[in-house]
Amino acid sequence: MKRFFGVLALGMLVTSSLVACTAADKKDETEHDKKKSTEVVTEQQFMSKVDENYAYDFAKGLEQFKTNEKLGYRTAGSEAELQTGEHIEKEMKSLGLQEVTKDEITVDSWTFEKADLSFKTTSGKEQLAVLGGYQTNFNTNGKKSYEVVYANRGTADDLEKLDVKGKLVLIDINQREEWWINYPTYQAHLKGAAAVIAVQNGGYGEVDESALNAQDICGPEDAPAFSMSQKDAKELKKALKKNNNKLTVDFDAKSTVKMNQKTYNYYGKIEGKHKDEYILLSGHYDSYFDGFQDDNSAIGLMLGIAKAMKDSGYQPDKTIIFNALAAEEWGVSNSRYDWSTGAYNQIFKVHPEWAKQTFANINFELPAFEHMDTNEIRSVYEFKDFLTDFIPTVPAIDGIYKDGIRIVTPLQTWSDDFSFSIAGIPAIRNDFQDSQFMHTHYHSQYDNNDTYNKKVMKYHMNMYGTLAMSYDKQAVTPLHFTTRLDEMEKSVKEKIYTMSDVDAKTLLNELAETKKVAKELNAKVDEVNASYEKAHAAGDTKEADRIYKENEQLNDALLAAFKSAQDDFVRLTWEDEVIFPHEHAQNNIEALQQAKQALEKGKASKALDESLYKVDNNWYVYDYDREVYDYFTNYVTDQPADRLKWGAGRVMGHEDLYDVIASLQAKKDGANFTKEIKAIDAAIQTQQQLLKKTNEQEVKAVQALRKQLEAM
């Protein structure tokens, strides 16, 4: 495609033109032109200054700041996080970044100092188990004796016949395939447990039997939880079995959550000619354990790009902001959406003006490990075409990413880029979420410098540094709305609409008409940016400035339309996955219809095993009491937006199937399911009404987006 030359090609054009100059040309060159030509910094020059050793050393150096001397941890609002931020601020100034700024934000803080549990093994030997922690309050005030009981997986059934009051409850957990830590923890809390000790049984921390794990708690601070390795748990379980599931242990722990505390985001700039137009690079600096990949390496990479730009003399057109963010792993208590707190506050509370000034956000996570043979860039829909054209400009490095680069959409909620995107900043990140690393090393003490891949670090510094330069050479943000509209069209299941007596054709027609307008706009955006790059390649600063100024309103309109798309078309499932609004009711109706058909054939097991668990958060009905289910439902549906942060208003509703599922669990196949079918019919009708309402809203939103695009 011709729509964009790429800055690598641009650099080659400039270099070739300089080589082709004759002696006479050079003699006639004015001193001004000589100065101008020496100011051009190509990608090759930038990459020649990339220093992956600097990035590694800085990443490794962040490990000095910790709250837990044995395990690490620099968490939201803790002294270790504050010290880390000050260290980054000092480095930004040392690199020569401009306007280095310390932004105060409010978070719920967590300081995890220790959790040492000692017990006698079956051989009579004293064993010390060093535990990991979750964001809850628990302070033994020195060593204290507790009774421990084993409760299998910590479900309601597992706990029903156990006396756990005032005791430590040991459970096995697979948070990837079964449930999150908050459910068994709160179930035990309601029965009076002192704390839960969770042992990873697959899902996370699979690298070694001595691995601990940490995740965001997604629950209240007064229901404590800790993490124990499989290795220590084996010995503890043996001792419990020998003593009829009763064992006294000594526990010395201190984990402290405080509400409404202060921490800080930091940023520095390389100021551009258009100083109030931004390209934003970001990464978070809080961590579990040492956090070498997640996210020390990201900070090292980001500052390494800044250093290479400074060292190469790169002078950007737009101001490039390097933003180190606090409280990504966790930062707000008792919320489903308790991560990415620092980024959310940065863009919604501290610098909301950035949303109208920023061409793109590049966010970094776990960037110094080869997660897969394919290097994935996860992106908002609208950047997919631009990034696809950028890929061929990325220089390969032997021995890594043998299958090249792939663009994946949509952007998901797992990192800070989502907060920036819903604020109206088109965002991307280096992707990692489908990799084996997430099962093995992620959020464990094995996320250390042993995982470091020097080639991958250099590759990403080259790639994302030149990508920032590529964004810098665009007159307008290179958004293509056709990709989102295509995916929205594909997501409509007409069969579900028809059975629900909902008009899908109007929505599909509106999408088709809007795609036509969007396609024309794509061509306009590409033409403007190609002309701007051509002027730059020719060294025609006057023409480039004319094109830039002439299209300022177009850029503003593109960002405004992107924000509208985020507001109108980005919703979340109860498992935090990004969907289009109609998919909530559509998917529920499909699952409910399948369950009804199974029950009509007398198959309760089929309805339970294949359908009903797919509806909203009803997976948790199967194993937990009504009080637990209601608690974690209500804290999404009934809490104020300030506690829900980036999740506020994104979930489309809730279908309560607790009584239906509980009733079916008590029956066998072939029983009378008249009552349950009636309840499911009512749920289907509710979801069909929601689909109808959502469809009407989407039609209006698509029409409104088309008007915005037509006006450009």
N, C-alpha and C positions, 0 to 999 in steps of 0.2 A: 504494500500500500504506500501511497505517496503522502499520506496525510501528515507524517512527521519524520524528519530526517534523523532525529536522535543526536544528542550532543557528541557522541563518539564520532559520527559522520561529520558533524560540524567541526570538531577539532581537526579531523583529517583534512577537511576542505581548507581550513585556515592554514594548516601546516603546508599543504601542497601549494597554496597560493604564494606563501613566503618563499618556498624553494624555487618556484618558477620565476621569481623576480629576476630581471636582468640587472647587470651592474649599472646600466644607465637609469633603470627604474629606481634603484636604490639611491643613486646620486641625486635624483630629482625629488626624492621623498622628503617631505617637510619634517622638521623636528617633532611637530605635533603628531604626525602620522607614525613616526618611529616610536614615540612614547606609547601611542595607542596600540600598536602591534605587539609591543612587549607586555602589555597588560593582559592579553588574551591567554587564559589558562585552559589548556585542553584536559580531557579526561586522563590522557596518558600522563600528563604532568601531575595531576592530582594523585593518580594511583602510584606514581613513583615515590610519593611522600607517605603513602599508607604504611603504617608501622604496627603490625599485629602484635609485636612484642610489647609495645607501649600499652595497647589495649589489654593484653593479658596481665601485665604487671599492675595496672590500675585495678582491674577486676579482682585479682588476688589480694591486693592491699585492703579491700573493703572488709575482709574477714576479721580484721583487727577489732572491729566494733561489734560487740555482742552483749547480750544480757545474761546468757547462760554459758558459763565458762566451759562446760563440757560439750555443749551441742551447738553453740552459736546463737542464732536468732537476733534479728534487729527488726522489730515489729512496730506497728503503728503507734506513734507518739512516745515510744520508749526512749530512754536515754541513748541507747545504741543507734536508733534511727536518727535522733537529733545530731549526734556526733558524726554519723555518716553524711548527713546533709551538709554539715559545715565543711567536711573534708571535700566534698564535691564542689561546693561553692569556691573554696580556695583554689582548687584545680582549674575551674572555669576561668578564674581571674588570671591564673598563671599562664593559661593558654592564650590569653589576650582577647577573650570574648568580651564584647561590649555590654554595658548595662546589666551586669550580673545581678540578678534580683532574687530576693528571698520572699516568697509569698506565704503568708500565714494562712493555714486552713484549720478547721475544727473537725476532729475525729473522736471516736471512742478509742482510747489507747489500750494497749495490751503489753505488759511486761512479764515475760516468762523467765524466771531465774533458776528454778531447779525442780526436779521431781525424781528423787532417789528412793527406790523401794527395795528393802532387803528382807530376805526370808531364808528359812532353812530348807535345803533340798532333802530329798528322801534319804540321802547318804549322811545327812546331818551337817553338811557344809553350808556356811553362810554365803548366800549369793546376793550380789548387788545388781539390781536392774535399773539402769538409767532410762527414764521415760521421756518421751516427747510430750508436747502439750497442745491444747486447743484454747481458744480465746474465752476463758471462763475464770471465775474467781475461786481460788482455793489456797488457803494458807494454813499449814500445820503449826506454824510458829515453832519450828524445830522438829525433831523426830517425834513421831506419834504412832501409837499402835492402833491398827485397824484389823478387823476381820475381813477376809476376802472370800467371795463366793464366785463360782463359775456359773454363768447363765447362758451358755451356748451362743446364740446369735442376738440375744437381748430383745426378743420379741415379747409381745404381751403374754403369749402362751409359755414362753421360756421363763418368764418372771412370775407367773401366776402363783406357783406353789412354793416360791422361794421367799424367805425372810431376808430382805436386803436393807432394812432400815439401819442407817448409820454405817453401812458396810461399803467396801470397795467391790464393784461388780465387774468381773472379767468377762469380756465377750469377744467373739470372733466377728469380723466384719469384712465385707467386700463392697466398698462404696461405689465401685464402677458398675457392678452388675446387680446389686440388690438395693441398698438404700444408703442415705447419707447418715453421717454420724449423729446428727441432731435427734433423729427418731428414737433409736434405742437409748440414747442418753436421757432424753426427756421422759421416756417411759419409765426408766429406772428412777429418775428424779421424783416422779409422782408417787413412787412407792417408798420414798424416803432414803434412797441410796446416798451415800456420802459422795461418791464419784464413780464414773465408769472408766475402765481401762480397756481400750480397744486394741485388738491384735489383728493386723492386716492378714486376711485369708484370701489372697488374690486381689486383683484390681489395681492396687498401688503397692509400692515397696517390694516388688517381686525380685529385685536384684540379688538379695541375700537374706538369709533367715535372721540376720542381726539388724535388718533395716527397720527403722522407725518411720512414722509418717505424720505429716501435719496437713490439715486442710482448714478451710474456713468453717466455722462451727454452724452458721445459719440458725442460731438458737439463742436462748437467753443466757446471760452471764452467770446465773445462779444454779445452772445444771452442769457441774464440772465433768470434764473428760480429759483423759490422757492417752498416750500411745505406748504400747509395749511391743518389743520385737518378738517374732516367733520363737527365736532361740530361748529367750528368757521365759516366755509363756509355756514352752514345753516343760521346763523344770517346775514352774509354778503349778501347772495342771497335774503333774505327777504327784506333787506334794499335797494338792487338794484332794486328789483321788484317794491317796493313802489315808487322809484324815476325814473322809466322808464329806468332802466339799466344805470343810471348815478349816481355816488356817489363819493364824494371826501373823501379821507382817508389820514391819516398821516403815513408816512413810515420812519423808522429809520433802515437802513441796511448797513452792510459792509461785503462784500465777495470779496476776492482778489486772483487772479490767477497770478503767475509770472512764466515766462519761464526759463528753464535751471537753476534750483536751486539745492542746495546740501542737501541731507539727507543721512542716514546711515543704513546699515545692520550690525548686530552684531552676532558674533558666539564665542562659547567656545568649548573646546574639553575634552573628556576623552581619552587620548592617548592610543592606543593599541600596542601590540607587533609588528604587521605589521602597523607601524604608518602612512604609506602613502596610505593605503587602508581605505576607509571611509564608514560609514553608516551615512546618513544625516537625522536628524530630523528637522522639520521646522514648523513655524507658523508666522503669520503677527501680527504686533502690532499697526498698524493704525486702526482707527475706526470711524464710525458714532455714534453720541449720546454717551452713555456710552460704548456700544459695549461689554457687559459682556460676551455673548456667542461668538460674532463675533468681535474680536477674543481674548479678554482678557483671557478667559478660556483656550484657546489653548496655550498661552504663559505660564500660570500657570501650565497646564498639562505637557508641554515640560520640563520646569525647575523642576517640581516635579519628573519627571522620572530621570532627571540628579541627583537630590538630593538623590533619593532612590538608584541609582547606586553607588553614592559616599558613602553614609552611610552604604551600605551593603558590601562595599569593592570590588565591581565587577571590575575585570581587563579584559577588552575586548581584543580579538585577533586583531580586527580592530579598528581604531580610530573612535569614535562616535562624530559627530559634532552636536551641538545644535545651530540652526540658526534662529535668530529673524529677520524678514523681514519687511522693511518699504514699504509704498506705494502699498499695495495690492488692496485696494478699488478703487483707482484711482491714476494716476501719469503721464499721458501724455495728453495734451490738443488736441482736435479736431481729435480724432482717434476712429475708431470703436473698437480698441483693447486697451482701455485706462486703463485697470486694470492689476494686477499682474506685475506692472512695477518694483517693487523692486526685485522680484525673477528673472525676465528676466535679469535685469542688473547684478544681482549677478552671474548667471551662464554663461551668454554670454559675459559679459564685464569684470567683476572683477575676477572671478575664473573659466574660461573655462576649466582649467586643472582638475577640479573636475569631469567632465563628464567621464574621462577615469579612475578615481580612486574610484568611488563610486558604491558600490554594490546595494544600494537601497536608496530611499527617502521615508520617512513617513511624510506626511504633515497633520497638525491638523487644523480643522475648526469646530466651534460650538460644542465642544465635551462634554459638561456637561448638555445635555438635551436629553431625550429619544424621538427622532424624530419619530420613528415607533416601532412597536412590534418586528420587525426584525432589528437587528443591521447590517447595510450594510458597507462593506469595498469596496470602489471603487478602481479599479486597472487597470494597463496596462494589456493587454491580457496575456503577457508572465509570469506573476506572479500568474495567477488564480489557477493553480494546486498546487503550493507551499502553497498558502494561504488556499486552501481547506483542505490540510493535516494539516495545523497549527490549524485550528478551534477547533478540539477536545481537544487541550491542554489548551484552555482558560477556567479558572475556572468561573463557573456561580455565579451570585449574585441574591439571591431571590428577586422577585418583579420587575425585569426589563428584557426586551428583552425575553419575553416568547416564541417567535418563533425562537430564536437562532440567528445565524450569517449567512449572505449570501454574496457571492462575486459577485459584479456587474462590468461589463466591457462595453465599454472601458472607459479609463480615459477621462473626459470631461474638458472643458476650464474654468470652473467656479472658479478655485482657483490656487494657486501657483504651485501645483504639475505638472500641464500641462507644464509650462515653463521648469521645470526640466526634464520632460520626453522627450520633443522634443530636448533637448540638449544632450540626450543620457543616462540619469539616469533613470532606471526603478523605477516608483513611484506609491504610493498608498495614499489614504487618508481615514479618517473616513467620511462616506457619510452622506449627509443631504438634498440634493437638491430636493428630491421628497416629502418632509415632509410638514405637515400642518403649522409648524413653519414658513416656507418660505412665506406663505400667511398672517400669523397673526403678528408675532413679528419681523421678519427679517428687519433689517435696519430701525427700529423705536425706539422711546424712551422707548418702552416696552421691548427691549432687555436689561434687567437689571438683578440684582441678584435674583429677584423673580423667574426667570426661572431655577435657579440652582437646579440640582438633584445630591445630594452627592453620591448616589450609582452609578450613571452613570459615574461621574468623577473617582471614585475609579476603576470601571470596566475598563474604557479606560486606566487609568494609568497602571493597571495590564497587560491588553491585549497588548498595544503597547510597553510597556517596555519589556515584554517577547518576543514580536515579534522582536524587535531590537536585543535581545540576540540570538534569533533563526537565524536571518540573520548572526549574528556574528559567529555562529558555522558552517557556510557553507564555504567550500574551494573555491567554485566558485559561482557567482551569479546564483540563481536557476531559470533560464529562460527556459520556454518551448514555442517554436515558433509555435507548432501545433495549439494552441488556436487561434492565429491571422489568420493563414492560413485557419482554419476551418470557421471562421467568414467571411473571405473574400470570400471564396467559396460560402457560403450561400447567400451572398449579390448580387451575379450575377443573374440577371433576363434574362434568355436565350431568352425569347420571345421578349424582347426589342432589344437584340443583333440581333436576326434573322430579325426582321422587319427593322433594321437599316443596314443590310448587313455587320455586324461586326462579326468577328470570335471569338466566346466565347469558343469554344472547346479547342483551343490552350492554352488559359489562364487557363481553368479548368484542362487540362492535366498537365500543368506546376505546378499548385498548388498541384495536387495529387502527382506528383513526388517529389516535395519539401517537402510535408508532410511526405513522407516515410523517407527521410533523417533526417527531424526534429525529427521524432519519435525515430530514432536510437540515435540521439544526446540527447534527453530527458533521455534515459536510461543511457547514459554515464555520464551526469551531475549528475543524481541521484546516480549512483554508486560511483562517486568521493566524493560527499558530505556525503553519508552514511559511506564510509570508513573513512573519516575525522572525523565524529562524533563518530564513533566506537573507533578510536584512542584516542580521547579526553575522552570518557567515561571510557576507560581503564587506563587513566592517562599516556598514552604513548606519551609524548611530542615530542620525536624524530621522531616517525612515523607520527604524525600529521604535523610536520614541513616539513617532506619529501613530503607528499601528497600536502601540500599547495604550496611549491616551484615548484614541478613538474607540477602543473596545472596553474601556473601564466599566461602562454600564452593562455591557454584555456579560462580563465576568461577575458583576454583582447579581445580575439576573440568574445566571447559572447556579451560583451558590444559594440564592433564595429558592430556586426550584428544587435543588438538592435537599434543602432543609424541609420543604413541603413534603417531599417524598419520604423522608425519614419520619416526619410526624404522622403522615397518613397511611403509610404502607409497612412500617416496621412494628411487628408485634412479637410477643414471646409465648412459648409454651410454658407449662408448669415445670418443665425441665430446662428452661432458660435457652431454648433453641429459637433462632429467628425464623419467623413465618410471616406470610401475608395475612391480613386481618381475617379474610374469609376462611382460611385454613383451620382456624380454631373450631368453629362450629362444623365445618365440612368434615373434618377428621373425626370429631365426636359422633356425628350422625352415622358415619360409616361404621365405626366400632360398635355403636349401640344397635344398629340394624343387624350386624353380624351376630351380636349376642342374642337378640330377639329370635332370630332364625334358629340359633342353636337350641334355645329353650323350647321353642315350638316343636323341636324334634326330640325333646326330653334330655338334652345334653347340657347339664349344668356345668360339668367339668370343662367342656369346650368353651362355653361362654366365659368362664372364669379364666381359663388358661390362655385364650387367644384374643379376647376382645375387651372385656370390661376394664382391665388394668390400663388400657391405652387412653381412657377418658380422663383428662385433666390429671389430678394428683391421686387418683383412686387406687393406684398401685399400693399406696400405704395403708389402705383399708385392710388388706389381706393379713397383716401381721401386727397391727397396733390398735390400741384402744381408741374409742371415739374421742376422748379428751385430747389425746395426742394429735389425732387427725385434725380435729377442729382448731387446735392451737396453731398448727403450722399452715392451715388454710386461712384462718382469720388474720394472721400477721401479714398476709399478702393483700387480702381484700379490704381490711379495715384500718390499716396503719396509715398515718399521714405521709404525703409524698416525700417529705424531708427525710423520713426513715427508709423509704423505698428507693431513693436516689434514682439511678438510671433505669430501674424497673418500674417506676411509677406509671400507671396507666397502660402498660404494655401487655398485660394479661387480659384477655377478652371476657373472662367470666369463670364461673365454677359450677360444675354439675356434681352434686353430692349423691354418691351412690353407696354410701356406707351401709345403710340398712339393707339394700338390695344384695350387696355382695356378702354381707354377714349372713343373711338368710339363705343364700345359695350355698354358702360354705357348710351350713348345717344340714343340707339335704343331699340325697344321692341322685344320680342319673335315673330318670324315669319317674321322678316324683311329680306332684302337681305344682306347676310353676305359674299358675294364673296370676297370683298376686305380684310376683316379680315381673312378669311380662307387662302387666298394667303400669307398674312403676317405670319400666324402661320406655314404654310408649309415651308416658308423660315427659320423660327426659328428652326423647326424640322431638316431641312437639316444642319443648323449650328451645332446643338447639336449632330447630327449623326456623323458629321466630327470630333467633339471633342471626342465623344465616341471612334471612330476608332483610333484617335491619342492616347488617354489615354490608350486604350487597348494594343496598341503596346508598350507603355512605361511600363505598368504593366507587360507584358510578360517578357520584358528584366529585369525589377527589380526583379521579382520572380526568374528568372534564375540566376541573380547575387547573390541573397540571398542564393539560393541553393549551389552555389559554395563556399560561405562563410561558410555555415554549413558543407559541405563536407570536407572542409579543417581542420575542428576541429577533 
